[in-house]
Every structure is written in C-alpha cells, then in structure tokens.
Amino acid sequence: MNARLFSTCSRVQEKKAPGFLRSALATSEPALTKPEVISRPFGFEKPTRIGQAKISLKGYFSEEAKERRQRQLDHDLKHSSFYEFKSFNNTKGKIFLPPVSYFKKDKSRYFPDLAAKTLSNNTHTLSDILRNKVTILRIFSTISGERCANTYVEKYLGEDGYAEFQTKYPRSQIVDLNIPQTWAKGWFAGLLKGNLRKNIASARHDGYFLIPHGLFDVDTKKILKCDNTCSGYLYVLDSENHIRWATSGNATEQELEILWKSVRGLELELAAAESL
C-alpha cells in the first residue's frame, strides 16, 4: 500500500514540477554526439500556416500559451551557443542524415506556409512562391549555416549560375529562408538588404525570404529538425508544400547525387500532373 502511494505521489510531483526545475534539467542535457538518421517522412501532418494566430490577453495567460513559452525557454536555455557549437562540431554539421531517396507524395508531410518580406520588398506567402514549381528550399540563421547550405547549389547562386540552373531544371527554383537568431540580428539583416540584393541573382529576389524573429518558434523548428542555428538545412519540396527529401550540414557526393535525382524525379512528376 505504502509503495503504491509513494509511486502515485511521485507521479503527481513529477507532473506538477515547476517550470524553472524543468528548465534547469533541460540545460543539463548533453550535446549531440551523432546525427539523427532520417528514414521516414517528417514535417506537419496537414497543411499549416504559421504566424497567423492573434492571441488575446486572456489567451496569453492560458495554460497552452504558458506551456508554449515554457518550451521556448527550455529550448533557449538548452540551445546555448556552446551547446549548438558542440553539437555542430560533434556531428560535423550533420544534425540529421538524409533519406536514401525522396519520399512518395502520398506518404510525405508538409512544410508550413508563411508570409514574410522578400528581397524584392514585397510580402509573399511561401505557398504562392512554391506553386507549380519543384523547390530547393534552404534554411540558415548564421554564416556557418549559410556556408553549409551553399555547398549543395554553390555553382547556381550567381546571376549566370542561376540562369544555367533555370535552363537545366526549368520547373525548379531555389528559395531561401534567412531566419535571424535574435530580434537585433533580424533588424540588422534588414539594414543590409541592399547588399544582399547585389550578391544574389535578381531572379531569386522574390524567393529570398527575410523571416521575422519569432515566426519560426521552437515547436516549428523541432518538427522541421532545424533547431541548431550553426548548421544549414536543405529541403526539396513539391508544388503542394510536401517535404520530399531533406538534409543538413555540408554536402557529400552521395547527397548531391540524391538531391539532383530527386529534383529530376519531381520535375517529371510535375510535368505528368500538368499534362492531365
């Protein structure tokens, strides 16, 4: 009887553990030592638009909102610069390893839709940009992350290179999500928008999103497996926002083969759908 009572009390105490205690425990978790191996589709289970909800004062103090803020705090404490750098270093930037081939459409999950300003100074939704295209979508928050993402498409990033890309893959595009680590870095990136325009092919300006700080919350980053800001991430999306393939860190020869095989396969899939 006493053993059962002790067990029950322990569960109650665990359930009611204060937020600060959970946060302290989160900071004690060790850095990653090896990449996660992706073998199954990941992403949102249904089409989702992030950053739409307007929270009332009552909603701000709801249990759900408090839990969301607690998860963000836990994440921020755990993902210190040291933790992220050590995880990045331990895995050589490979936060996760890609699947050996692209996922079937009916099994794939969704990349979320969003609205943000691009280098063209227009506000676009991601779904509008993805429509009728196969998309190589890159996510980065730091110089090291951008360098990782560059290794997959480096020769196609300049004016001439992107023209070559459009000729070679006429139904595809390269889209970037520049996600600032902090509000201040986001503000600074906005100031440097003119320099970014000079360095990025003009045909890509509408597909280069400057994401407001906080739009990608901790839950979204975890679902998309892009919560280490030291690394860069690449997703191959179809025209309906499905994540068909993904990788992280620096490109390997094998990954480049799978990437371009995936792009060609999805272009054929898109062409077949257009002919119906």
SVG drawing of the C-alpha trace seen along z (x, -y; Angstrom):
<svg xmlns="http://www.w3.org/2000/svg" viewBox="-9 -50 43 52">
<polyline fill="none" stroke="black" stroke-width="0.4" points="0.0,0.0 2.7,-2.4 4.7,-1.6 1.7,-2.3 1.1,-5.6 4.7,-6.6 4.5,-5.8 1.4,-7.8 2.8,-10.8 5.9,-10.7 3.9,-10.8 1.9,-13.8 5.0,-15.6 6.6,-14.9 3.5,-16.2 3.5,-19.4 7.2,-20.0 7.7,-23.8 8.8,-25.3 12.1,-26.6 13.0,-23.0 12.3,-21.6 14.3,-24.4 17.3,-23.6 17.0,-19.9 16.9,-20.9 20.2,-22.7 21.9,-19.6 21.3,-17.6 24.4,-16.7 25.2,-17.9 24.5,-15.7 27.2,-13.1 25.9,-11.7 23.3,-12.8 19.7,-11.6 19.2,-9.3 16.0,-10.2 14.2,-7.1 10.6,-8.3 8.8,-11.4 8.7,-14.3 7.0,-17.7 3.5,-18.8 0.7,-16.2 -1.6,-18.6 -1.2,-22.0 -0.3,-24.6 0.2,-28.3 2.5,-29.6 2.4,-33.1 -1.3,-33.6 -2.7,-33.4 -3.6,-36.6 -3.5,-35.9 -5.9,-37.8 -4.9,-39.0 -6.9,-36.0 -5.2,-33.7 -1.8,-35.0 -2.3,-33.7 -3.9,-30.4 -2.3,-27.1 -1.4,-26.4 0.3,-29.7 2.2,-29.3 3.3,-25.8 4.4,-27.2 6.5,-29.9 8.0,-27.3 9.0,-25.2 10.7,-28.2 12.5,-29.0 13.7,-25.4 14.9,-25.4 16.7,-28.7 18.4,-27.5 19.4,-24.2 20.5,-25.5 23.2,-27.9 25.9,-28.9 28.2,-26.3 25.6,-23.5 24.9,-24.3 28.6,-24.7 29.5,-21.4 26.6,-19.5 27.6,-21.0 31.3,-20.1 30.5,-16.6 28.3,-15.8 30.4,-17.8 27.3,-19.9 25.1,-16.8 22.3,-17.4 20.4,-14.8 21.3,-12.5 19.1,-12.4 17.0,-9.5 18.5,-7.4 15.8,-8.6 12.9,-11.0 9.6,-10.2 6.5,-9.3 4.0,-12.1 1.2,-10.2 3.5,-9.5 5.1,-12.9 4.4,-15.5 4.1,-19.3 6.4,-22.2 4.4,-25.1 3.2,-28.0 4.1,-31.5 4.1,-35.2 7.2,-37.4 9.0,-40.1 11.5,-39.1 14.4,-40.9 12.0,-42.3 10.5,-44.3 7.2,-42.5 5.4,-40.3 4.7,-36.9 3.3,-33.7 5.6,-30.7 2.8,-28.7 2.4,-31.3 6.2,-31.0 6.1,-27.2 3.1,-26.9 3.8,-25.0 7.5,-24.5 9.8,-22.0 11.7,-23.9 15.1,-23.5 14.4,-25.4 17.4,-26.3 17.2,-27.4 20.0,-29.2 20.5,-31.6 24.3,-32.1 27.3,-32.4 28.3,-28.8 24.7,-27.7 24.7,-29.6 28.0,-28.1 26.7,-24.6 23.6,-25.3 25.7,-26.8 27.7,-23.5 24.6,-21.9 24.0,-24.6 27.1,-26.8 27.6,-27.0 24.0,-28.1 23.8,-31.0 25.2,-33.9 23.4,-35.6 25.0,-33.3 24.8,-30.3 21.1,-30.7 20.4,-31.2 22.2,-27.9 20.1,-26.3 16.8,-27.6 17.8,-26.1 18.8,-22.8 15.9,-22.5 13.1,-24.6 10.4,-23.5 12.6,-24.2 13.7,-27.1 16.0,-27.8 14.2,-29.5 16.0,-30.8 14.6,-31.4 17.0,-33.6 15.9,-33.2 17.6,-35.5 18.8,-34.2 17.6,-37.3 15.4,-40.4 18.5,-42.5 20.1,-40.3 16.9,-40.4 16.8,-44.2 20.5,-44.3 19.7,-41.9 17.0,-44.3 19.5,-47.1 21.8,-45.1 19.1,-44.2 20.7,-46.3 23.9,-44.4 22.1,-41.1 20.3,-42.2 23.7,-42.9 25.1,-39.5 22.0,-37.4 20.7,-36.7 17.9,-39.1 15.7,-36.2 15.9,-34.9 14.9,-38.1 11.2,-37.1 12.3,-33.7 14.7,-35.0 12.6,-35.5 13.8,-37.6 11.9,-35.8 10.8,-38.0 12.3,-36.8 9.9,-34.6 7.9,-33.4 9.7,-30.0 9.0,-29.1 10.7,-26.1 7.8,-23.7 8.1,-24.5 11.9,-24.1 11.7,-20.8 9.1,-19.5 11.4,-20.5 14.5,-19.3 16.3,-22.7 16.8,-23.8 20.6,-24.1 21.4,-27.5 25.1,-26.7 24.1,-24.4 22.3,-24.9 19.3,-22.8 18.0,-21.9 14.6,-20.6 13.2,-19.5 9.6,-20.5 6.9,-19.7 4.4,-22.3 2.0,-21.4 4.4,-22.0 5.3,-18.3 8.8,-17.6 10.0,-15.0 13.7,-15.0 15.9,-16.9 19.4,-17.1 21.7,-19.2 25.3,-20.3 27.8,-20.2 27.1,-18.3 28.7,-15.0 29.0,-13.5 26.3,-10.9 23.9,-13.6 24.4,-15.6 23.6,-12.6 20.4,-12.0 19.5,-15.7 19.6,-16.1 18.0,-12.7 15.1,-13.9 14.8,-17.2 14.7,-15.5 12.2,-12.9 9.9,-15.6 10.1,-17.6 8.9,-14.5 6.1,-14.1 5.1,-17.8 5.2,-17.5 2.9,-14.5 0.4,-16.3 0.4,-19.3 -0.4,-17.1 -3.6,-15.7"/>
</svg>
